[in-house]
């Protein structure tokens, strides 16, 4: 990989249906290495479904997804190997409840990467330290707050040394005082040059960190542009309506826990 | 005297109790292995496997225990010299497997789907995700219902009496016929032994449940 213009992920004409209902309709997007892409839009727009398609958690009906020079959507694609190159952060964390924080971080390193315990431990400790929770090494997920669980889940994804990180509404399930700690960790990743795709309702955060923003509605990409363009100079009426609506009712976020699946 | 009759025959009761425990442990072991296999097949198997496992499960749940015992003992012994103990362990063990498969299936279903998704997201294969993430959580959930099943099987070992296994119930019967009476006292003694065995099993399994409990995790 050389320079910032290297294309890391390419999605073309992705279509996804649940029965008769088309949840993703001809969605295309490109992600270059080091880019931070924000995806915003009303609930039910298909944002979460899109990001779950990008690492194959959801099968697709048509279109292609490429990671670097490997096609994820190819019939013979080694999805397990591909997934281990893509970090995924869930809205509701999904830490392995029966394992300590340490073992949550080491499971993939040992079972997917085949590392010895000592090697896995070195990496896991480094990543846990990076999210500021080194002292929780021996804790179980249920002993942590929501914000701490989400930071551990980010560390779990980072431990696999992914080329790309996907965030599916990472702060939607958190109480307001935990949101800041998670966003701080994500901001550090941005500063380190991590390639990220972020689905979020945190508009101020997206505006601050995203190089490029997609506005989605009803399964389609309505508008794509720089954060400045989408948030302040949107061409499409729908985009403007959404941004203005959010601005007018910031409180409205509280009653939208982001159930856009 | 009544007490003498029981006291003198205590070694026989103990012998019977030992066979009862051996039969219960053997049949439960068969049940755990086969039942987990059936439960996994029903939860994750290819459709043919799923239907096959469901058929086996329905079959063994539909036939009364005594009928199964007769089928296995007299059925198998007509072409292979099987001991009554082995026949009872097989018949009751496979029936227990059918019940245990439902415990396993329910426990697997109780693990939130996000756990599998998270396991796959870090690159684990489906099989590895089942082995390292879903099953360890499911098996903890299963201990409670499994305790009920173990107790119920412990008591049902007495049905092996019907094909001649000399377990606790049959020993009690021998003692009654050898002593010309004291029927109530001897059967009460047998009942007391079942009670002690059940209490011990419950105590042991609830200890296991506490030991395996995940800190901070509400069941």
Interface residues (C-beta under 8 A of the other chain):
Chain A: X55 X57 X80 X81 X83 X84 X85 X86 X87 X88 X90 X92 X94 X95 X96 X97 X98 X107 X108 X111 X112 X140 X141 X142 X143 X153 X156 X157 X160
Chain B: X112 X114 X115 X117 X118 X119 X120 X121 X122 X123 X124 X125 X128 X132 X133 X136 X137 X140 X214 X215 X216 X217 X218
